[in-house]
Amino acid sequence: LDQPAWRLGDAAPATVTVRFDPDYASLARSRASSEEAVVRADGSVDIEFSVTNWDALRSFVLEFLEHAEVLSPPSARERFIFELMPFVGDPNG
């Protein structure tokens, strides 16, 4: 395949920005090489994913565990948190 899995869906394209910690930035950039990336001063990297397959992006991000954070859009961040709640519990108690 010439496209990453997160682009192999039928959903309307959405741009999702994910930040990867400095220790994982190089790996994330190499695995998402077709996406725009901005290296930050602290060594972390923000990658903008063009997404048509949410499940594939979620799987990719989860491989990095706490070393990745969905930043935007807010709807994507909220969806990611909502989908993880059954596995991590309510952080508010």
C-alpha positions as CSV (number, residue, x, y, z in Angstrom):
1,L,0.0,0.0,0.0
2,D,1.2,3.5,-0.8
3,Q,-0.9,5.1,1.9
4,P,-0.8,4.8,5.7
5,A,-3.6,3.0,7.4
6,W,-5.2,6.2,8.8
7,R,-5.8,7.4,5.2
8,L,-7.5,4.1,4.1
9,G,-11.1,4.9,5.2
10,D,-14.3,6.3,3.9
11,A,-14.8,9.1,6.4
12,A,-14.5,12.7,5.4
13,P,-10.8,13.8,5.7
14,A,-9.9,15.4,9.0
15,T,-6.6,16.9,10.1
16,V,-5.6,15.7,13.6
17,T,-2.5,17.0,15.4
18,V,-0.6,14.7,17.7
19,R,2.4,15.6,19.9
20,F,5.1,13.0,20.6
21,D,7.5,13.2,23.4
22,P,11.2,14.0,22.6
23,D,12.3,10.4,23.2
24,Y,9.8,9.1,20.7
25,A,9.8,12.0,18.2
26,S,12.2,10.4,15.7
27,L,10.3,7.1,15.7
28,A,7.0,8.8,15.2
29,R,8.3,11.0,12.4
30,S,9.8,7.9,10.6
31,R,6.6,6.0,10.9
32,A,4.4,8.9,9.8
33,S,6.8,10.2,7.2
34,S,4.1,11.2,4.7
35,E,2.6,13.7,7.3
36,E,3.6,17.3,8.1
37,A,5.8,17.5,11.2
38,V,7.0,20.4,13.3
39,V,9.9,19.8,15.7
40,R,9.6,21.9,18.8
41,A,12.4,23.5,20.8
42,D,12.2,20.8,23.5
43,G,12.7,18.0,20.9
44,S,9.0,16.9,20.9
45,V,7.3,16.8,17.5
46,D,3.8,17.8,16.4
47,I,2.5,15.7,13.5
48,E,-0.5,16.7,11.5
49,F,-2.3,13.5,10.3
50,S,-4.8,13.6,7.4
51,V,-7.2,11.0,8.7
52,T,-10.1,9.1,7.0
53,N,-9.8,6.0,9.2
54,W,-10.0,7.0,12.9
55,D,-9.5,3.4,14.2
56,A,-6.1,3.2,12.4
57,L,-5.0,6.5,13.8
58,R,-6.1,5.6,17.3
59,S,-4.1,2.3,17.1
60,F,-1.0,4.2,15.9
61,V,-1.2,6.7,18.7
62,L,-1.8,4.1,21.3
63,E,1.4,2.4,20.4
64,F,3.2,5.4,22.0
65,L,1.1,5.2,25.2
66,E,1.6,8.2,27.4
67,H,4.3,9.6,25.1
68,A,1.7,10.8,22.6
69,E,-1.1,13.4,23.0
70,V,-3.9,14.3,20.6
71,L,-3.9,18.1,20.6
72,S,-6.5,19.1,18.0
73,P,-9.1,19.5,16.9
74,P,-10.9,19.5,20.2
75,S,-13.4,17.0,18.9
76,A,-10.7,14.5,18.1
77,R,-9.1,15.0,21.5
78,E,-12.4,14.5,23.2
79,R,-13.2,11.4,21.2
80,F,-9.8,9.9,22.0
81,I,-10.3,10.5,25.7
82,F,-13.9,9.2,25.6
83,E,-12.8,6.0,23.9
84,L,-10.0,5.4,26.5
85,M,-12.2,6.0,29.6
86,P,-13.3,2.4,29.9
87,F,-9.7,1.3,30.1
88,V,-8.2,3.9,32.4
89,G,-11.1,5.0,34.6
90,D,-12.3,8.4,35.5
91,P,-9.4,10.7,36.2
92,N,-11.7,12.9,38.4
93,G,-12.4,10.2,40.9
